[in-house]
Amino acid sequence: MKIANYYTREKLYQGENFSIHRALRENDSTPYVLKALDKKNARTTEIENALQREYSFLQMTDSPSVIKAIEWLDDKDYSAIVLEE
């Protein structure tokens, strides 16, 4: 599966609202983790807003104990947070 410029290589988790994948960035094959929302999901706007708040919180947090958010992705099928692996 491709989300923006990332290719997923392994699904780690599938929940009711989100899925979590190991992924590689297309241009340099750097490994990342994606927390993705499939926009076909019901209540998408509410859930997408929660995911955006999570991304904003992670961007503001600078701690070695908290995983770093690298990028926010938003394409026609998915919204996702790119996280360090």
N, C-alpha and C positions, 0 to 999 in steps of 0.2 A: 504494500500500500504506500502511496506517496501523499505526503501532506506538505504543501508549499514546496520548498527545496530540500526536503528530508525524505529519505526512504526508510520505512520501518523494516526492521529485520526480525523482531521477536515481540510478541504480545506478552507483557508481564502480568497484566490485570485487566479484567473486563467487569465493570460495575454497571449499575443501572444508568448512570449519567456519563461516566467517563471511562476511557480506556487508557492504559499506560503502556508505552512501547519503547524498546530500545530502537534507536534510529541512527542513521549516518547522514551527515550533511552532504548534499549532492556535489558541491564544488571541491571539497577537500577530504571527504570520507572521515571527518572527525565524528567520534561517537557522542551521542547525547541521549537523553530520555525525554519523551514527549508525553505530556498529559493532555489528552485530546477529547474534545466534545464533538460528537457527530451532530451536525446541525439538523439532521432529520428527526432528532429526538424531540419528544413533546416538551413543552415548557422551555424551549431553547433560550429565549431571551433572559429569563430569570437565572437559568443555570450558567449561561455565558457571562452574565454580569458577575456572578459569584466567582467564576474562573478568572475574570479580569481583576477583581479585587485581590484574589490570591496572588496573581502575578505582581500587582502593585506592592503588596505587602512584602513579597520576596525581594523585589527590587530595592526596597527601603532597608532591608535587614542585612547587616554586615556582621556575620558571625561564622566562625569555623564549624559551628554545630548545625548550621542551617544550609541546606542545599541552595545553590545559586541559580536564579532564573536568568537565562541568557537572552531570550527573545520571546515576543508575543507574535503568534501566527494567526492570521485570519484569512482564509480563502473561502471559496463558495461552498465547500462541503464540511469544513472543519474549522474550529478555533482551537488553539493549543498553546501551552506553555512549553518552551524548550528549556530543559534543565540540564545542568552539568551531570555527567555520568559518574 
